[in-house]
Amino acid sequence: MSDTPAPSGATRVLVIGSTGYLGRYVARSFAEAGYHVAALQRPGGRPVDPRYPAVPGDLADPASLRTAAEGFDLVVHAGRIEGEAEREGVEAILASGVRLIHTSGADVLGPGHTSEDTVPEPPRCVAWRAPVERAVRAGGGILVRPGLIYGDNGGVVPDQLLPVAAALGAGLYYERRGIRWPAVHVADLAELYPLVAEKAAPGTAWNGVAETITVDELAAATGGGAAVCRPTTDNPPAEIADIVELYVMDHEVSSERTRRELGWRPKYLEAIAYLREECAAALAARGPRPVR
């Protein structure tokens, strides 16, 4: 159960992306915190959880998002449609006059040591996040920036990294050891959203980062203890071709202000050990591995 105090009154929240990996945790977190949760139902999409009233809307149709948002006290955007369409959707929701919490990503901040107050300098592969963030903050919305989201056999690790490890017989990293990434367990991240709803001021940004891991350790965890290093000049596997730039972006993201001001207390602080066990089970289920 969430430690967030129940909101005053009958606060109605519309969750966008409730059938997705993060979104289903976010919807549950708000429900447990005492909110009345509804879920956006996109045309042809997976049916939303029957516990939540379905509200029609389409991420590719900004006008439908404005209509869907009307009548709610809060919209929480945990879906994803990259680029200009995401910015237009954000602006449409904000035009409804409803409060918005929007999910960005810690990678938008760029390399080096960064914090909630860092001006984003995103790498090219996620450059689209910066104008989305500016639109959110300019309209009085609030940003949540997760690190690598893991846990419950979901997210980037099983969807993109594990297939590469299964094909190669080892996890893959690029250029050198020691490149740092921020990470957060999906359950911990979901608990941040009600805290943001209750305590964060309009136009602010908060970093959903529980710890820092290294890419080579992550590669070994996905590869059952084995990892290989390649230069970025090699042709990358299709599963990670769009994020190779991130593999060599060393970034350590602070969430100190998020924890101090919002009272967020992540419980999962051993990402590599967790993923080592989870990935080993997933690889075993796949059967014999190739000889490298």
C-alpha positions in Angstrom: 0.0 0.0 0.0 1.1 3.6 -0.7 2.3 5.8 2.2 0.9 8.8 0.5 -1.9 10.5 2.5 -5.3 10.1 0.9 -6.2 13.3 -1.2 -8.9 15.6 0.2 -12.2 15.3 -1.5 -13.0 13.0 -4.4 -10.0 13.6 -6.6 -10.5 12.2 -10.1 -7.4 11.2 -12.0 -7.2 10.0 -15.6 -4.2 7.7 -16.3 -2.8 7.6 -19.8 -1.0 4.3 -20.5 -2.7 2.2 -17.8 -2.3 -1.0 -19.9 1.4 -0.5 -20.3 4.3 -1.6 -18.1 4.7 1.5 -16.0 1.1 2.8 -16.4 -0.6 -0.2 -14.7 1.6 0.3 -11.6 0.8 4.1 -11.6 -2.9 3.5 -11.9 -2.8 1.0 -9.0 -0.7 3.4 -6.9 -3.2 6.2 -7.3 -6.1 3.9 -6.5 -4.4 2.7 -3.3 -3.8 6.3 -2.3 -7.5 7.0 -2.4 -8.0 8.6 -5.8 -10.8 7.8 -8.2 -8.9 6.4 -11.2 -10.1 6.3 -14.8 -8.1 5.0 -17.7 -7.6 6.3 -21.3 -8.8 3.7 -23.8 -7.3 4.1 -27.2 -9.0 2.8 -30.4 -7.9 -0.8 -31.0 -5.8 -0.9 -27.9 -5.8 -3.4 -25.1 -8.9 -3.1 -22.9 -8.2 -1.2 -19.7 -8.5 -2.8 -16.3 -12.3 -3.2 -15.6 -11.7 -1.6 -12.2 -11.1 1.7 -13.9 -13.8 3.5 -16.0 -12.6 3.7 -19.6 -12.4 7.1 -21.3 -11.9 7.2 -25.0 -8.9 9.0 -26.4 -5.9 8.6 -28.8 -2.3 9.7 -28.2 -2.1 10.4 -32.0 -5.2 12.7 -31.8 -4.5 15.7 -29.5 -8.0 17.0 -29.7 -9.3 13.7 -28.3 -6.9 14.0 -25.3 -8.2 17.5 -24.5 -11.8 16.1 -24.5 -10.8 13.1 -22.4 -9.1 15.3 -19.8 -12.1 17.6 -19.2 -13.8 16.9 -16.0 -10.8 15.4 -14.2 -8.8 17.0 -11.5 -5.5 15.4 -12.7 -4.1 13.7 -15.8 -1.1 11.4 -15.4 0.6 10.7 -18.6 2.5 7.4 -18.4 2.1 6.5 -22.1 4.5 7.2 -24.9 4.3 8.6 -28.4 7.6 10.2 -29.3 8.3 13.4 -31.0 6.1 16.3 -32.1 2.9 14.2 -31.5 3.8 13.9 -27.8 4.4 17.7 -27.5 1.1 18.4 -29.2 -0.7 15.9 -26.9 0.8 17.6 -23.8 -0.3 21.0 -25.0 -3.8 19.8 -25.7 -4.2 18.3 -22.2 -2.9 21.5 -20.6 -5.3 23.5 -22.7 -8.2 21.7 -20.9 -7.1 23.4 -17.7 -6.5 20.1 -15.9 -3.3 19.5 -13.9 -0.8 17.3 -15.7 1.9 15.0 -14.5 4.0 13.9 -17.5 6.5 11.1 -17.7 9.8 12.1 -19.4 13.2 10.3 -18.9 16.4 11.0 -17.0 18.3 10.6 -20.3 17.0 14.0 -21.4 19.4 15.6 -18.9 22.5 14.5 -20.9 25.9 13.3 -19.7 27.7 13.9 -16.4 26.3 14.5 -12.9 22.8 16.0 -13.2 20.0 16.9 -10.8 16.4 18.1 -10.9 17.6 21.6 -11.7 19.9 20.7 -14.6 19.0 22.3 -17.9 18.5 19.3 -20.3 21.1 18.6 -23.0 19.7 15.4 -24.4 21.6 13.1 -26.8 20.3 13.0 -30.3 18.3 9.8 -29.9 16.0 11.5 -27.3 16.3 15.1 -28.4 12.5 15.1 -28.8 12.1 15.0 -25.0 13.4 18.5 -24.5 10.6 20.4 -26.3 8.1 18.2 -24.6 9.5 19.1 -21.3 9.5 22.8 -22.1 5.8 22.6 -23.1 4.9 20.8 -19.9 6.6 23.2 -17.6 5.5 26.3 -19.5 1.9 25.1 -19.2 2.2 24.5 -15.4 2.5 20.8 -15.7 4.9 18.6 -13.7 7.6 16.3 -14.9 8.7 12.9 -13.6 12.0 11.7 -15.1 12.7 8.0 -14.5 16.0 6.2 -14.9 16.1 2.8 -16.5 12.9 1.1 -15.3 13.1 -2.5 -14.3 11.3 -5.2 -12.4 8.4 -7.6 -12.9 9.9 -8.9 -16.2 9.0 -5.7 -18.0 10.6 -2.7 -19.6 13.8 -2.2 -21.7 15.7 -5.1 -20.2 13.4 -8.0 -21.3 12.2 -6.2 -24.4 15.5 -5.0 -25.9 18.5 -6.1 -23.9 17.7 -9.7 -23.1 17.0 -10.7 -26.8 20.5 -9.4 -27.6 22.1 -11.4 -24.9 20.1 -14.5 -25.9 21.3 -14.2 -29.5 25.0 -13.5 -28.6 25.3 -15.8 -25.6 26.4 -12.8 -23.6 25.3 -9.4 -22.6 26.5 -6.5 -24.7 28.1 -3.2 -23.7 30.1 -0.6 -25.7 33.5 1.0 -25.6 34.5 0.6 -21.9 33.5 -0.4 -18.5 32.2 2.0 -15.9 29.6 3.9 -17.9 26.9 4.9 -15.4 23.1 4.7 -15.8 20.4 5.7 -13.4 17.9 3.0 -12.5 14.6 2.5 -10.6 12.3 -0.4 -9.9 8.8 0.1 -11.4 7.0 -0.3 -8.1 9.2 2.3 -6.4 8.7 4.7 -9.4 4.9 4.3 -9.3 4.8 5.3 -5.6 6.5 8.6 -6.6 3.5 9.8 -8.7 0.9 10.3 -5.9 3.6 12.1 -3.9 4.1 14.4 -6.9 0.4 15.0 -7.1 0.1 15.9 -3.5 3.3 18.0 -2.9 4.8 19.3 -6.2 4.3 22.8 -7.5 3.3 23.5 -11.1 6.2 23.8 -13.5 8.6 21.5 -11.5 10.6 18.4 -12.4 11.4 15.4 -10.3 13.9 12.6 -10.8 12.7 9.1 -10.4 16.1 7.5 -9.7 16.8 5.0 -7.0 20.4 4.1 -7.7 23.3 4.2 -10.2 24.4 1.1 -12.1 27.0 0.5 -14.8 26.3 -0.7 -18.3 28.9 -3.5 -18.2 27.3 -4.8 -14.9 23.9 -4.7 -16.5 25.3 -6.5 -19.6 26.7 -9.3 -17.4 23.3 -9.6 -15.6 21.5 -10.0 -18.9 24.1 -12.4 -20.2 24.0 -14.9 -17.3 27.4 -13.6 -16.1 29.0 -13.2 -19.5 29.4 -9.9 -21.3 31.2 -8.7 -24.4 32.4 -5.2 -25.3 32.2 -3.8 -28.8 33.2 -0.4 -30.4 30.3 1.8 -31.5 31.5 1.5 -35.1 30.1 -2.0 -35.2 26.7 -2.5 -36.6 24.4 -2.8 -33.5 21.8 -5.5 -33.1 18.4 -4.3 -34.4 16.9 -4.4 -30.9 19.2 -1.6 -29.6 20.1 0.2 -32.8 18.1 3.3 -31.7 19.7 3.6 -28.3 23.4 2.8 -28.9 24.1 6.4 -28.2 22.9 6.0 -24.7 25.2 3.0 -24.1 28.2 5.4 -24.1 26.6 8.3 -22.3 27.9 8.2 -18.8 25.4 9.9 -16.5 24.8 10.0 -12.8 21.4 11.4 -11.9 20.7 12.8 -8.5 17.2 12.4 -6.9 18.2 14.1 -3.7 15.7 16.9 -3.9 13.0 14.5 -5.0 13.5 12.4 -1.9 14.0 15.3 0.5 11.1 17.5 -0.6 8.5 14.8 -1.6 9.5 12.2 1.0 10.0 9.5 -1.7 11.8 6.4 -0.2 12.7 3.8 -2.8 12.8 0.3 -1.4 14.6 -1.6 -4.3 18.3 -0.6 -4.2 20.0 -3.7 -5.6 19.1 -3.5 -9.3 22.0 -5.6 -10.6 21.3 -8.5 -8.2 17.6 -8.3 -8.9 18.2 -8.3 -12.7 20.8 -11.1 -12.5 18.2 -13.4 -11.0 15.3 -12.3 -13.2 17.4 -12.5 -16.4 18.8 -15.9 -15.4 15.3 -17.3 -15.1 14.2 -15.7 -18.4 17.3 -17.1 -20.2 16.7 -20.6 -18.8 13.1 -20.5 -20.1 14.5 -19.8 -23.6 16.4 -23.0 -23.7 20.0 -23.7 -24.9 22.2 -20.7 -25.6 24.4 -20.2 -28.7 28.1 -20.8 -28.6 29.9 -17.5 -28.7 
